[in-house]
């Protein structure tokens, strides 16, 4: 005699019109990508502290702050996704509500952008020989990005439903203004660094010019990636009314800022040693005692002729050295 097993209905039927697919499907994938980028951020932070122990305390604190903000940002990305997909499982009406954790991710994204772009403003200040015009102009737009981010966070609590939030002009202004300011800062930083580094080229030192080319390429590519992400966020927010795909791209953008910042710091040794004969790089040695230690190669002494300039590095020291990025210990422009 066969038994009949009764399976309780969950109230959800398979249908091509399932509202979860277009509304939150893209967001789910984008948050997964953001979490992977957070893993890269953590790895880069570890490499930085192992590779550059002599950097200024202020720079180390900045790296630590970026990693801490990234951690908080990632935690709340998973929190609001858990709320939508697990706690609100089967309740499609809950998708219309703005989860409180989204506001936290927006404000932490603004904090990450402030840290990273503040560092870029400082680099512009150094490279431009303390140009007040460029530094103040870029700094104003960087602060505007934070102000618009705070405004978007406040509006997400004032209008707790997506339909109301996305139909208000104030939300469009804060989001487009914030992302537009971020893209403008990226563009101005790339233009300023390109101008002043080209201006400081040496006609007789090919190795220095090669390193400057790498710096310029990195600066332009970094600004192009984050700027494009900002532009796409605004377009998707304005056009894709039935989807949260724009929100996932906002979360990814925060990770791009952190990784570009840490990547520029960790690339300094590579650029400094590029084209150097017999150049070697630090490595890690593992022992049977479950420990490891970083080992650095021995540097052979050599005599070079230098063009004398005054350089301000990340440790706050003013030294006479060659403007070819070779001797900027802990403060290279990359």
C-alpha positions in Angstrom: 0.0 0.0 0.0 1.6 3.3 -1.1 1.6 6.3 1.0 0.8 9.8 -0.2 3.2 12.5 0.9 1.6 16.0 1.2 3.9 18.8 0.5 2.8 22.2 1.8 2.4 25.0 -0.7 4.7 27.9 -0.3 2.4 30.2 -2.2 4.9 30.7 -5.1 4.4 29.3 -8.5 7.0 29.0 -11.2 6.3 31.7 -13.8 8.1 33.7 -16.3 6.5 36.8 -14.7 8.2 36.2 -11.3 8.9 39.8 -10.2 12.0 38.7 -8.3 13.9 38.0 -11.5 13.9 41.4 -13.1 13.8 43.4 -9.8 16.5 41.8 -7.7 18.2 39.2 -9.9 20.8 41.6 -11.2 21.4 43.0 -7.8 22.2 39.5 -6.4 24.8 38.9 -9.1 26.4 42.3 -8.6 26.6 41.9 -4.8 28.4 38.6 -5.4 30.9 40.4 -7.6 31.3 43.1 -4.9 32.1 40.4 -2.3 34.8 39.0 -4.5 36.3 42.4 -4.9 36.3 42.8 -1.2 38.4 39.6 -1.0 40.9 41.3 -3.3 40.8 44.4 -1.1 41.7 42.3 1.9 44.5 40.7 0.1 45.9 44.0 -1.1 45.7 45.4 2.4 47.7 42.5 3.8 50.3 42.8 1.1 50.6 46.6 1.7 51.3 46.2 5.5 53.8 43.5 4.8 55.6 45.3 1.9 55.7 48.9 3.1 56.4 48.9 6.9 58.2 52.2 6.7 55.3 54.2 5.2 54.0 57.2 7.2 51.6 56.4 10.1 49.0 58.6 8.5 49.1 56.6 5.3 48.9 53.3 7.2 45.9 54.6 9.1 44.2 55.6 5.9 44.7 52.1 4.5 43.3 50.7 7.7 40.3 53.0 7.5 39.6 52.1 3.9 39.7 48.4 4.7 37.4 48.9 7.8 34.9 50.8 5.8 35.0 48.2 3.1 34.3 45.5 5.7 31.3 47.4 7.1 30.1 48.0 3.5 30.3 44.3 2.6 28.5 43.2 5.8 25.5 45.5 5.1 25.4 44.5 1.5 24.9 40.9 2.6 22.4 42.1 5.3 20.0 43.8 3.0 20.3 41.0 0.5 19.5 38.5 3.2 16.5 40.6 4.3 15.1 40.7 0.7 15.7 37.0 -0.2 15.4 35.1 3.1 13.5 37.1 5.6 11.1 38.4 2.9 11.0 35.1 1.0 7.8 34.9 -1.0 6.7 38.4 0.0 7.1 40.2 -3.3 5.5 43.4 -1.8 8.6 43.6 0.5 10.7 44.3 -2.6 9.0 47.7 -2.7 10.5 48.7 0.7 13.9 50.2 1.1 15.7 48.1 3.6 17.5 50.2 6.3 20.8 48.6 5.6 20.9 50.1 2.1 21.4 53.6 3.6 24.4 52.3 5.6 26.0 51.0 2.4 25.5 54.4 0.7 27.1 56.4 3.5 30.0 53.9 3.8 30.5 54.2 0.0 30.7 58.0 0.4 33.3 57.5 3.2 35.4 55.2 1.1 35.3 57.7 -1.8 36.3 60.5 0.6 39.4 58.6 1.8 40.5 57.5 -1.7 39.8 60.8 -3.4 41.3 62.7 -0.5 44.6 60.8 -1.1 44.4 61.7 -4.8 43.9 65.4 -3.9 47.0 65.2 -1.8 48.9 63.7 -4.7 47.8 66.5 -6.9 48.9 69.0 -4.3 52.4 67.4 -4.3 52.8 66.9 -8.1 51.5 70.4 -9.0 54.0 72.1 -6.7 51.2 73.0 -4.2 48.8 74.5 -6.7 46.0 75.9 -4.7 43.7 76.3 -7.7 43.8 72.6 -8.8 43.8 71.3 -5.2 40.8 73.4 -4.0 38.8 72.7 -7.2 39.2 68.9 -6.9 38.7 69.0 -3.2 35.4 70.8 -3.5 34.0 68.2 -5.8 35.3 65.4 -3.6 33.4 66.9 -0.6 30.3 67.4 -2.8 30.4 63.7 -3.5 30.1 63.0 0.3 27.4 65.7 0.8 25.3 64.2 -2.0 25.9 60.7 -0.5 24.6 61.9 2.9 21.6 63.4 1.2 20.8 60.1 -0.5 21.1 58.3 2.8 18.6 60.7 4.5 16.2 60.4 1.6 16.2 56.6 1.8 14.8 56.9 5.3 12.4 59.8 4.5 10.9 57.8 1.6 11.1 54.2 2.7 9.5 52.8 -0.6 11.4 52.5 -3.9 8.5 53.8 -5.9 8.2 57.0 -3.9 12.0 57.4 -3.7 12.7 57.0 -7.4 9.8 59.3 -8.4 11.1 62.3 -6.3 13.4 64.8 -8.0 15.4 65.2 -4.9 16.6 61.6 -5.0 17.6 62.0 -8.7 19.5 65.2 -7.8 21.4 63.6 -4.9 22.3 60.4 -6.8 23.2 62.0 -10.1 25.0 64.9 -8.3 27.0 62.5 -6.1 28.0 60.1 -8.8 28.6 63.0 -11.2 30.9 64.7 -8.7 32.8 61.4 -8.2 33.3 61.0 -12.0 34.5 64.7 -12.3 37.0 64.2 -9.5 38.4 61.1 -11.2 38.7 63.0 -14.5 40.3 66.1 -13.0 42.9 63.9 -11.1 43.8 62.1 -14.2 44.2 65.3 -16.2 46.2 67.1 -13.5 48.6 64.2 -13.0 49.0 63.8 -16.7 49.8 67.5 -17.2 52.3 67.9 -14.5 54.1 64.5 -15.0 54.4 65.3 -18.7 55.7 68.7 -17.7 58.4 67.1 -15.5 59.7 64.7 -18.1 63.5 64.5 -18.6 64.7 64.5 -22.2 67.9 62.7 -21.2 66.6 60.0 -18.9 64.7 57.3 -20.8 64.2 55.1 -17.7 62.5 58.0 -15.8 60.2 58.6 -18.8 59.3 54.9 -19.0 58.2 54.9 -15.4 56.2 58.1 -15.9 54.4 56.4 -18.8 53.3 53.7 -16.5 52.1 56.2 -13.9 50.1 58.1 -16.5 48.6 54.9 -17.9 47.6 53.7 -14.5 46.1 57.1 -13.5 44.1 57.4 -16.8 42.8 53.8 -16.6 41.8 54.1 -13.0 39.8 57.3 -13.6 38.2 55.8 -16.7 36.9 52.7 -14.9 35.4 54.5 -11.9 34.1 57.3 -14.0 32.4 54.9 -16.3 30.8 53.1 -13.4 29.5 56.4 -12.1 27.9 57.3 -15.4 26.3 53.8 -15.7 24.8 54.1 -12.2 23.1 57.4 -13.1 21.7 56.0 -16.4 20.4 52.8 -14.8 18.8 54.7 -12.0 17.0 57.0 -14.4 15.9 54.3 -16.9 15.6 51.0 -15.1 12.6 51.8 -12.8 11.6 48.2 -12.3 15.0 47.0 -11.2 17.7 47.5 -8.5 20.5 46.9 -10.9 21.8 50.4 -10.4 22.2 49.7 -6.6 24.5 46.8 -7.3 26.7 48.9 -9.5 26.9 51.5 -6.8 28.2 48.8 -4.4 30.7 47.6 -6.9 32.0 51.1 -7.5 33.0 51.4 -3.8 35.1 48.3 -4.2 36.7 49.7 -7.4 37.8 52.8 -5.5 39.4 50.8 -2.7 41.2 48.4 -5.0 42.5 51.2 -7.2 43.8 53.0 -4.1 45.6 49.9 -2.7 46.8 48.9 -6.1 48.5 52.2 -6.6 50.3 51.9 -3.3 51.4 48.3 -3.9 52.6 49.0 -7.4 55.3 51.4 -6.2 58.0 48.8 -5.8 57.3 47.3 -9.2 57.6 50.6 -11.0 60.6 51.7 -9.0 62.5 48.5 -10.0 61.3 48.4 -13.6 64.1 48.3 -16.1 66.6 48.0 -13.3 69.3 45.4 -14.1 68.9 42.3 -12.0 65.8 43.8 -10.3 64.3 41.4 -7.7 61.2 41.7 -5.6 60.4 40.8 -2.0 59.1 37.3 -1.4 57.6 35.2 1.4 59.3 32.2 3.0 57.3 29.6 4.8 58.8 27.4 7.5 57.8 24.1 9.1 56.8 26.0 12.3 53.6 27.3 10.7 55.2 30.7 10.3 56.3 32.9 7.5 58.6 35.9 7.0 59.2 38.4 4.3 62.6 38.4 2.7 64.0 41.2 0.6 66.8 40.8 -1.9 70.2 42.4 -1.4 70.6 45.6 -3.4 73.9 46.1 -5.1 75.4 49.6 -4.7 75.7 51.6 -7.8 76.7 55.2 -8.8 74.3 57.4 -10.7 74.2 61.0 -11.8 71.1 62.8 -10.5 69.1 65.8 -11.5 68.4 67.6 -8.3 64.8 68.5 -7.4 62.9 68.8 -4.1 60.5 66.0 -3.5 57.8 65.7 -0.8 57.1 62.0 0.0 54.3 60.2 1.9 56.3 60.3 5.1 56.3 64.1 5.2 60.0 64.4 4.4 61.6 66.8 2.0 64.6 65.4 0.3 66.8 66.1 -2.7 66.4 63.4 -5.3 65.9 62.7 -8.9 62.4 63.4 -10.3 62.2 59.9 -11.9 60.1 58.2 -9.2 63.0 55.9 -8.4 63.9 57.2 -5.0 60.5 58.1 -3.6 60.4 55.6 -0.7 56.9 55.1 0.5 55.6 58.1 -1.5 55.8 57.4 -5.2 53.1 58.9 -7.3 51.7 55.4 -8.1 
